[in-house]
């Protein structure tokens, strides 16, 4: 009997502790993930390994090879690459259409997108964070976007019982996803390009990258950028923000990125939107353009309504990052930065990652309009600057 009482007391303490920890929902993923996930029984949508993918567009592959040849003729091949994209770099350099098509066909199944998106290997492979990672990340991202858009009320542990606060996290995710798409007025469906892992919510196949980038596509509209005004994204991941910006109605969107990554973006966007909707180096401009870093210098002064950088400037060598910021200052009227500020040691270079606001101060010519925590991921700052 005594042991039962002691065990019951310990269970109550454990429950109280787990609820207290989970007041801070946004740490579930990046913070004390290992233990907290097991103690917080959040709803978890089932992820599916897609069995059907879009056929590889061989015409687009051939065009990419021609584009890459033109680019390397003008600028050489001395651009930064990292081990995960080395196989793609070799195929592009060798002009190997079969290898390129094969890699694009399983784009989300291999390591090519590590660091750019949540691909199959991160979900199911050796580098998976922990069991349940993908479902919990989807849950957290969806709740955060719902709160940011105002379709989901913010819970307050200061005004609610702890158990009510936790209950608020258990919203109907299908209904929430439907409300989010209705407010955004554009689709969050994940294209079946490269066989991506997806969730099904409210009948739509989606994933966390679609949800988190939808926030930024909506932010562009809130900043008053017109459909035909120029937008430049410095570092475009695999192209998900560009895709959603296009769905949101923006028709003058340029991604500046390394040539190998640009090949990924061009293939993804060309497959999702149609090959004529995307143009590359030396090609007639389309609604979406993917260009190498040297092309930044060809953009006219003050011709860009908004430049955007997400999750990349801190990892770029400082001299290159400063050069990019000077180009943004020259070409743009506003600059939106969404980046972490941990100043962590770089994985390869013997230096620490940079902080965007410090580099902005060094470059000069920017006035900060706002700064607040990024709604979608804990530990990131969202900042808007006006070029003066």
RABEL-V866911 format. One record per residue. RES is the residue in one letter. NEAR is the number of other ideal C-beta (glycine too) atoms within 10 Angstrom. Layout:
BEGIN
res={RES/RES}
near={NEAR/NEAR}
END
This chain:
BEGIN
res={X/X/X/X/X/X/X/X/X/X/X/X/X/X/X/X/X/X/X/X/X/X/X/X/X/X/X/X/X/X/X/X/X/X/X/X/X/X/X/X/X/X/X/X/X/X/X/X/X/X/X/X/X/X/X/X/X/X/X/X/X/X/X/X/X/X/X/X/X/X/X/X/X/X/X/X/X/X/X/X/X/X/X/X/X/X/X/X/X/X/X/X/X/X/X/X/X/X/X/X/X/X/X/X/X/X/X/X/X/X/X/X/X/X/X/X/X/X/X/X/X/X/X/X/X/X/X/X/X/X/X/X/X/X/X/X/X/X/X/X/X/X/X/X/X/X/X/X/X/X/X/X/X/X/X/X/X/X/X/X/X/X/X/X/X/X/X/X/X/X/X/X/X/X/X/X/X/X/X/X/X/X/X/X/X/X/X/X/X/X/X/X/X/X/X/X/X/X/X/X/X/X/X/X/X/X/X/X/X/X/X/X/X/X/X/X/X/X/X/X/X/X/X/X/X/X/X/X/X/X/X/X/X/X/X/X/X/X/X/X/X/X/X/X/X/X/X/X/X/X/X/X/X/X/X/X/X/X/X/X/X/X/X/X/X/X/X/X/X/X/X/X/X/X/X/X/X/X/X/X/X/X/X/X/X/X/X/X/X/X/X/X/X/X/X/X/X/X/X/X/X/X/X/X/X/X/X/X/X/X/X/X/X/X/X/X/X/X/X/X/X/X/X/X/X/X/X/X/X/X/X/X/X/X/X/X/X/X/X/X/X/X/X/X/X/X/X/X/X/X/X/X/X/X/X/X/X/X/X/X/X/X/X/X/X/X/X/X/X/X/X/X/X/X/X/X/X/X/X/X/X/X/X/X/X/X/X/X}
near={5/6/7/8/9/10/10/10/10/10/10/10/10/11/13/12/11/17/17/13/16/21/15/13/22/17/16/21/19/15/13/13/17/9/10/19/21/12/14/16/11/19/14/16/18/9/21/11/12/17/6/6/17/14/9/20/18/13/10/19/22/14/19/25/18/14/21/25/13/14/23/17/9/12/15/8/13/7/18/13/16/14/9/16/23/13/16/22/18/15/23/24/13/11/13/14/14/10/15/25/19/15/25/25/16/15/24/26/21/18/17/25/25/17/16/22/23/21/28/20/19/21/20/14/13/6/11/13/16/11/10/16/17/23/19/23/26/24/24/24/22/26/24/21/25/22/16/18/16/10/17/18/10/9/18/11/17/7/8/14/10/15/11/12/19/21/12/17/17/12/16/11/20/14/12/18/25/16/17/23/18/9/14/20/11/17/14/24/16/23/19/17/23/27/19/27/22/21/24/14/22/16/9/17/18/23/26/25/24/25/27/26/22/29/23/21/23/21/18/22/17/7/13/10/22/13/11/11/17/21/23/26/25/24/21/29/23/24/32/26/26/30/27/25/27/21/18/18/14/24/15/21/25/22/25/24/24/17/23/22/27/27/27/27/24/27/29/28/30/26/22/22/19/12/17/10/14/28/21/25/20/13/16/7/10/20/19/27/24/33/23/20/20/14/19/20/10/8/20/9/9/12/14/25/20/22/28/26/24/21/18/19/25/23/18/19/13/17/8/12/21/17/16/22/25/14/19/29/20/17/21/25/17/19/26/22/28/24/22/19/15/12/11/11/11/13/8/10/11/6/10/13/20/21/17/21/17/13/19/22/11/11/16/10/14/22/10/14/13/8/12/9/12/23/20/24/19/18/13/18/16/19/19/18/25/13/17/9}
END
